[in-house]
Amino acid sequence: MPDRHLDKSILREYDIRGVVGQSLHAADAAALGRAFGSMIRRAGGRGCALGRDGRLSSPQLARAFGRGLYFAEHHLSADAAAMITGSHNPADYNGFKLVLQGRTIHGADILELGRIVQDGAYFSGAGRTLRRSVLGAYTMRLLRDAELAQPLSVAWDPGNGAACPAIERIVRGLPGRHIVLNGEVDGTFPAHHPDPTLPETLDHLRHTVLTRDCDLGIAFDGDGDRLGVIDNRGNVLWGDQLMMLWSEDILRRQPGATIIADVKTSQSLFDTVERLGGKPVMWRTGHSLIKAKMRETGAALAGEMSGHIFFADRYFGFDDALYAAIRLLNLVARGNRSLADLHDRLPKTLATPELRIDCDDARKFSIVDEVRRRLRMAGADMNDIDGVRVRTGDGWWLLRASNTQNVLVGRCEASDAAGLERLKASLAEQLLASGLPERQIRAILGHGDGSVGRMTAPSRVSAVA
């Protein structure tokens, strides 16, 4: 007898996510908890660490599922972990990130959970709930790797998200001057949207860094697994730029180490890793997919443009933005160069940020398939592990379907302005060929004189998974 029909839209590629009260309900959480518990039992496990973020809907969903964090899975030696979180999405979203025996649940396993719920194919039996706080152990573990050669002045913005309590403890354990903004957990996110890779969400942090003479500023998303960084001159350092700094540090100690980055990442990162003697690997976007590739390759470090950073070097290999922040502070404090100076040393290219193109959920994947077929017939130099990433003499452009939102994601990178315009025109040409309105394309890629091929700088940007 079927137990419950889940809204198919919430079963994403690498987590489960929907709008509370519309596509996701407390009864769904209860059903998914039973399904995940059944999956754990089938795998021979006996326990699961559960936790939640600070969203207003999270306590209700958590009562159906439990409590804990990814760190808790390692600290408590649990068989599995579940985090109830809407991550960087707006406040009315929520969802579930799941780990079983050290492996992040994604893809076919997500669909299997849906099948278990649909069929009511649950294990049954008695269980118990143990309440354990891991906050103290977690922050002590992070501070253990803090090696600040000199005190720093740092502005922190956890954005009223789940990272707030940990940030409060961490700054007490670090030398220097620390200014915390929006440091109270509030599931309505009153200060700004909980996504630090949106430039406008960093305005308050940037103002604080510049007016309070800070060495850097660090912001976090709603559940603390993504970060955004402002240097001492007010510039944003994107995920791939930060990865270059960390890669240099790791490869100095681990020659030949594998470094993974997603398809949205600058070519400069892959070239830098190779130049430093490392093994660069380009992989699909998505925290669960990156973690699986890390386990397969034994990579020391991985990262995404969206700000997910995964340290296996001296850490557990999951995307913990607070730990990444500690490793960044170590780098900045180590020498006599400011973060802006380190930023200036990085390779210079011209690139659009990540571009969001609104697209119906049912249509976005078919558009990418159409583009892929046309490019293949044209003999394009193309990587299609995740959407299409096309290389030309000017550089590269990317088009992929977001796995979490109703958008197509694009990006272009070139060595000069003229090359960037040609890449943007190539991307626009493919979007037009698949029926997207020219007005919409021009609004995303820039404003020209009526000709798509003559668009200027990007005007609407965002970072999405």
Helices and strands as residue ranges (DSSP letters): G 8-10, E 16-19, H 26-42, E 48-52, H 58-65, H 70-75, E 80-84, E 93-100, E 103-104, H 108-119, H 135-144, E 152-157, H 164-172, E 176-180, G 199-202, H 203-211, E 216-220, E 227-231, E 236-237, H 239-253, E 258-262, H 267-275, E 279-283, H 287-297, E 301-303, E 309-311, H 321-334, H 339-344, E 350-351, E 355-358, H 361-378, E 381-383, E 388-391, E 395-401, E 407-414, H 417-433, H 438-445, G 452-454
